[in-house]
Amino acid sequence: MSNFVDECGINVKAGDGGAGCVAFRREAHVNRGGPDGGDGGSGGDIWLVADHNVASLLAFRDYPHRRAENGTHGSGKKKHGSNGANLDVSVPVGTIVKDSDGNLLADLASSGSRWLAAAGGAGGKGNTRFLNNSRRAPSFAEQGEHGEEQWLKLELKLLADVALVGFPNVGKSTLISRLSSAKPKIADYPFTTLVPNLGVVRLDNEFEMVIADIPGLIEGAADGKGLGHQFLRHVERARVLAILLDLAPYSGKSPEDQLEIILGELGKYKPELLNRPRLLISSKHDVAQHDPLTGSLAISSVVGEGLGKLVAELQVLVSKARDEEIDSAEEIVIHRPTPKGIAVIKEGETFIVVGRSAERAVSLNDLTNIEALEYAQNSLTKLGVDKALKRAGAKNGDLVRIGELVFDYSNDENFLIE
C-alpha cells in the first residue's frame, strides 16, 4: 500500500465548554452568603497547520477523527473551570480544505499557515454572573456550549519548482532518479508511477530545486480519465513545467503528437498552465526512432546524455520564476464569518430559531426554575425572537425549537411556554 496520500476526509470536533456552577458562600459568621459559582472553561479549538515536515495526508487515511479537549466545569468560591487545550493538526504545505459540499474554505500554501477548523464551545456562566439588584440569590447557571464538529475534505497540491509532465513510460522516473537521490519505482510498462515522487536537486551550497515526477498523463486526463484530475492538480503550483517527449520506437506517437495532446490536456484543465514557463525535453535519445522536436533539449537518462545542460536550463527558468513571484509565501484563506443576529426557519410544523445569541439565552441548567425561565424569556425578547416568530407566521400552540429546547409557542408577551 502506498505511503503517499494526497486526498482524504477528516472529522474535527472541538471541545465542549464546561458548565457554570450554582453555589453560595457558606462560611462561619457570614449570614446568607451571596452566590459564588464560577464559570466553566471554554473548549479547545482545532487548527490545521501547514508543516513542511509533513509529506502527505497519510496520517488521516486510517484515523480521520481529531478531538480537542473539553473545558472543565466551574465550582464554588468563584473558581472558574480550566480551558480545554487547543489541538494543532499538522498537514502538508499545499493542502487545500473544502467542506462536505466541495466549497473551498482554506488554502494552506505556505509553511506555518493556520486555519481554524473547529471552534471550541464557550464555557457557561456561573450563578455569580446573574446577580443584580432584583435577583439577589440567582439559583441557576449556564451550560457550556458544544464545540463545532464537521467533516472536511483535504486535498494536497504539491509545491515544486519543476513538474515533470509526459505520457506514461516516457522516462520521468528514470530522469528524477538520475538528477536527485529519489528512488522511484522504475519499469518498462505504463503507469509504473501511481503517486508523485519528489526529488531535490542541489547544484551548489546556495541553490537547490524540488522536482516532482507527476504520474503519466493520458489523452482525456483533463476530463478525469485515468485518474487525470488527481494527477493534474499536482502540476498547478509548479513554477516550471518540464515536458518530456518520447523518442523511443515503442512510444506509439510522434513527439509532435505527444506535445499537442499534453498541451491540450493542460489547457482544458487549467488554461493558465499554458502560460507557465516550460522546457521541452526529447527523452530516450539513445534509442530514438524520431528526431528530437525543434526547440527541445535531447537527453538520455540512461547514459547521462544532456543532463548537465538540462539542469543548467532548469536552474535559469526556476531562478527567474522565483524572482518574478510577487509573494512567495502567498496564503489564500477563505474565512467563514460567524452569522450575526437570529433567523427563523420552518421545518415541517416546527419553527426553528437559529443564532448563537438565542441558543446561549436558553442554555441554562434548569429551565424549570422560575428565575431561569424569566431570565431566558427576557433575553429572547431583547433579541427580538418573539417578533421574528410572529413575522414567520408562528401561532399559538406551534412547536418552536431553540438549540436543544423545544416548547409550545404562545402569542403573548410570555411566548416561551415549557
N, C-alpha and C positions, 0 to 999 in steps of 0.2 A: 504494500500500500504506500502511496506517495506521502512524503513528509512535507510537501508543499500544498497548501490550501489557500486559494485566493477568493473564495466566496463561502459565506456561512451565515447562519442565523444566530442571534444572541438574545437571551431573555434577561432583562435587567430589572431588579426590584430594589428600590431604595428603602431605607429603614423607616419604620413607623415611629411617629412621635410618642413619647411617654405621656401618660395621663397626669393631669394635675391632681393635687391632693386636697381632700377635705379634712382639715384638722383645726383644733382650737388650743390655745395656750392652756396648759394645765400645770400651774406652779403654786407652790405653797404661798399663802398670803396674797394671792392675786385672785380677786373676785371677778368671775365672769370674764376670763381672758378672751381676747379677740381672736379672729381667725389667723392662722399662721401656716396654712397649707402651701407648699412650694409648687413651682411649675414643673411640668415634665420636660425632659430633654428632647431636642429635635433629632429626628432620624438622620442617618448618614446619607450623603449624596453619592451617586455613581458617576464617575468621569471617565470618558475614553481619552487616552493619552497616546499620541504618536511617539513611538520609541524606536530609534534607529537600531537598537539591539534585537528587535523582533523581526524575523524574516518573513513569516507567513501567518495565516489565521488558523494554524493547526491546533492551537490550544482550545479553540471553540468547537472543533468538529465533534468531539465526543462528550464535551462538558460545556454546553451552551449557557448554563444558568450562572448569573452573578448576583450576589446578595450583599447589601450593605447592612451595617449594624443598626439595630433599633436604639432609640433613646430610652433611658430608664425613667421610671415614674418619680414624681415629686414625693416629698414626705413632709412630716411635721417640722416645726421650728424653722419654717420658711426655707427648707433645704430643697434646692432645685435638682432635678434629675440630670445626669450627665448626658451630653450629646453623643449620638452614635458616631463611630468613626467613619469618615468618608472612605470610599473604595476607588482607587485608581486602577483602571483596567488598561493594560498596555496593548497597543495594536501597532501593526507596521506603519511606517511612514508611507503615505499614499493611500490610506484607507478612506473610502467614502462610506457614509452612513445614510441608509434610507429607511423610511418607515415601512410598515407592512403593505402599504399601497404602492410602494415604489417611489415616493416623493423624496427628493434629496433633502437631507437635514444638515449634513456637515461634510466637509472635505478636509481631512487632516493631512495637508500636503507638506508640512514641514515638521521636523523633529521638535517635540515639546508642545505642539498644538494640543489644546484641550477642548473638550466639548461635554457639556452636562447632559448625560444620557437619561438620568432619572433623579428628580429632586426628592430629598427626604421630607417626610411629614413634619410639620411644626408640632412642638410639644404643647400639651394642653395647659391652660392657666389654672393655677391653684385657687382655692376659695378666697385667699387674701386679695386677689385681683378684683373681686366683685364687691368689695367693701365700699359703701358710700353712706351718705347721711341718712338715707331712708332704709338702707339694708345693712344693719349693724352686725349681723351674725350670719353671713351667707353660708348656706349648708349645701352648696353644690360647686362643682368644678367642671373643667372641660376635659374631654377625652383627647388624646393625641390624634393628629391626622395620619391617615395611611400614606405611606410613601408611594411615589409613582411606580408603575410597573408597565412594561411594554416589550414587545418583540421588535427587534431591529434586524435589518439586513446589512451585513458588512461585505464590501467588495474591495479588493486590493488592485490598485493600478500601480504597477512597478515604476519606480523612479530610476531612470537610467540615462546615461549620456548618449549611448548608442543602442539602437534596437536593430538586431539582425533580422531582416524580413526576406522571406523567399518561400518557394514551394517546398513540400516535404522532400527530404533526402538530397537537398541542394548543397549540403556541406556546412551548415551553420554550426552544428555541434562540434565538428572537427575543427573549424576555424576558432571557435571560442576556447577550445582546449589547447590550441597552439599559442593563442595570444595571452592566456591567463592561466591560473592554476586551477580553474574549474575543471571538473571531471564528469562531464555529461555522458549519458549512455549513447554509444555510437554503434550503428549497424547499417547495413545496406538495404534497408527496407523503409517504406514511408512511415511517418508518424512514430519514429523512434522516440522523439521528444514529445511527451504529453503534458509537461509542465514547463514553465520558463526556467532557464538556467542563467545565473548571474556570474560574471567574471570581472575581476578588477585588473586592469592593465596599468602597470606602473612603468613610466618611461625614465623617470629620474626621481630624485628626492622631493621634487616640487610639483610634479604633475602626475595625476592618475585619472583614469576614467573608468566608468562602470559600463560594461557591455551586457546586454540582455539577449539571450538566444530565445527568440519567440517561436513557439511551435509552428510548424509549417502551415502556410495558408493554402487554401484550395479555391477554385472558382466557386462563387456563391457564398464565401465566408461572411461577407457583409450582411447577408440575409440569414445568417445563423447556421449555415451548412457546415458540418464537420467541426462543431464547437467553435465556429468562427467568432462569435461575439466574445466568448471567454478569452480567446487568443488576442483578438484585435484591441481590446481595451488596454493591454499592456504596452501597446505602441503609443498610446495617447500622450504620455508625458515624456517620451524620449526626446532629447534635444536634437539628435541627428538620426536619420534613417539610413542604414546600410543595406541596400537591396542586392541580394545575391541572385545571379542568373546562372543557370546550369548549362555548361558547355558539353557535358558528357553525352555519349551516344545513346544512353538509355533514358534520357530525360523526357523524350516524347514531344517536347515543344521547343521551338526555337527561342533564343534569348529575347528576340523582339516580341514574340507572342507572350512569353512569361512576363515581360515588363508591362505590356498593355493590360494583362489580366490583373497583375498586382496593383498597379496604379488605379485601375478601375475599382477594385475592391476597397482600397484605402479611401478613394473619393466618395464611394457610396456610404461607407461607414462614417467618416468624418471628413468633409471637404477640405477643412483647414490642414489636414495632414499632407495634402499635395503641395502646400507652401512651406513645409518643413525642410530644412537643409538635408540633402541626401547625397549619398555616394553610390554609384553603380559599380558593382563588382562582378566580373565574369569568373565564376568559380570552376574548379577542376580543369585548369588549363593544360595539365599534364596528360589528360586523356580526352582532349577536346575533339569533338566532331564538328562543331560550329565555330565560326570565327568570333572573337570577342566583340561585343557590341561597341559601336563607336562611342567614344567618350567614357568608356568604363575602364576599370583597372583589372587586368588579368592576374589571377593568383592561382596557386595550388597549395592548399593547406597541408597536403600530404608531404610534398617535397620542400615546402617552405618558400616557393617562388612568390615574389611580390609582397610578402608580408611586412617587410620593413617599410616599404613605400606606403602600404595600406595604413599602418599605424601612424605614420607621419601625416598623411592626409586627414585621418580621423582626428588627430590632435588639433590640426588647424581649424577644422569645422567645429569641434566641440569648444575650443577656446573662444572662437568668435561668437558662438551661440550663448555661451555663459556671459560674455561681455555685454551682449545685447539684451539680456534679461533685465527688465525694469526692476523686478523684485524677486530675487532668487528664493526668498522664503515666503512667497505669497501664500496666504491662508484664506480659503473661502469657507465661511461658515454661515449657514442659514439658521438664524435663531428662530425659536418657537416662542413668540410672545405669549405671556400669560393673559388669557382673556380677562378683561376687567368688567365689573358690574355683574348683573344677573340676566338670565333669559329664561323663558318658559317654553317648553316644547311639549307636545302631546303625543303619547304613545298609547294607542288603543283608547281606553277610557281613563287613563291616568295622566295627570298633568305633572310634569317633572320640572322642578326649578333647578337650574344649573348655575353655578357660580361659586367660587371658593368662599366668598364672604357669607353667602347664605348657608352653605354647608357648615362653616365654622359656628354660625349662630345657633345651630341646633345640636352641635356635638357636645352636649352636656352629659354628665354622668348619670343624671336621674331626672328625666322629664316628668316623672310622677310627682316630683317635688314642686309645690305651688310657686315657690320663689324662682326656681329654674324655669318653669313654664312661662311665668310673667317676663323673665329676662329674655327668653327666646322670642316671645311674642313682640316685645318692644324692639328688639334688634331687627327682626324681619320687617316690621312696619317702617323703621327708619330706612331700611334698604329699598323699600318700595315693592316688596314681594306681593302684598295684598293687591296693590294697583295692577301689578303685572299679571296676576292671576285673573283679575276681572277683565283686563284687556284681552286675555287669551280665551275668555268665554267660560271660565270656571263657574259652576253653580253649586248651590247648597247640596251637600252630600257627595260631591265628586271626590275621587281619590287624588291626593296630592303627595308627591314624594320629593323630599329634600335630603340628599345624601342617603342615609340608611333609615331615616324617619318617614313613615307613611301615616297620613291622617286624613280624616274627612274634612272637607272644606266647608266653612260657614261664611256666608256673605254678610258679615258684620265686622265691627271693629276688632273682635276677637276671632279672627278667621282660623286660627290654629286650634283644632279640637282633637284631643287624644282619643 
